[in-house]
Amino acid sequence: MKQAIVIDSSREIPLELYRNEHIFPVGYSIEDSKKESHYERESVDKLHTDELISIINGDKKARIFAPNIKEFVELYTFLAEEYDSLISIHSSYFTPAVYEHALVAKKMVSGITIDLVDSPTIGSAAGLFTSELIKFIPKASTINDIRKKAIDLNRNINAYTITENDKLVKEVKDRENVLKSSSFPLKNYNLYHYFHTNWEIISTNRKSKNLFKDINSRINLTNKTKEITKVFYSTSSNHIRETKETLRRIRKVEKTETHQSIISRYLLGKDFSSIAFL
């Protein structure tokens, strides 16, 4: 059975994974303050994420739009010509419109078996979840094996994220309001922890270095109770030093840097740090 994998660009997998000929991304679009539209996906396998983030950084009124049903139908139909089945990986928690569009498109396309996988992750946690699941999929015997692996990853990934956004885990409508603007009104940093499929704010401080101290203490405790086997991280330029210092506390472990997606640019901002591990 020939199988394809579809992801939206919020999944933040390492760029080298896109060289896998069976991975196909769907992208977002941006409407700038002049009402001009800019599209992230140029072709079936090429994204222009950095160019769109540059537009966001220079235009505070720029708005994001999810890939629509038509884009999913077109991609699924294209893949049905060559593949027997596909796995479509998205987040109903952080990008509910994307997940809903994929569900609708699934019902509209025939000639291929389509299964959706959901994950409440963002930033480096999304990259870690998706990368590990992608590596597992070729080894799986059934779709149930893939679902069980997804559940296991969602439960066992640990992540710490520093951002100015205090509405990251609020109601969906509050997160969607954040997507209408790329800036946050307050200059307080919030430290979020993700584990067992839940996000929660565990600390707030005007100085990000104090939050990194909190992360370091928690990672030290984790090191004493379990073996950390894999680390993904992503950070803005002003937090590189603190992030690297934190990563040095996790020794003899493969560490992978991911690049910020358009979704995490809106939800985490341009002043952030995100560390996830298994």
ABEGO torsion letter per residue (X at the ends): XBBBBBBBAAAGBBAAAAABAABBBBBBBBBBAAGBBBBABABAABBBAAAAAAAAAABAABBBBBBBAAAAAAAAAAAAAABABBBBBBBAAABAAAAAAAAAAAAABBGBBBBBBBBABBEAAAAAAAAAAAAAAAABABAAAAAAAAAAAAAABBBBBBBABAAAABBAAAAAAAAABABBABABBBBBBBBGGBBBBABBBABAAAAAAAAAAAAAAAAAABBBABBBBBBBAAAAAAAAAAAAABBGBBBBBBBBBAAAAAAAEABBBBBBBX
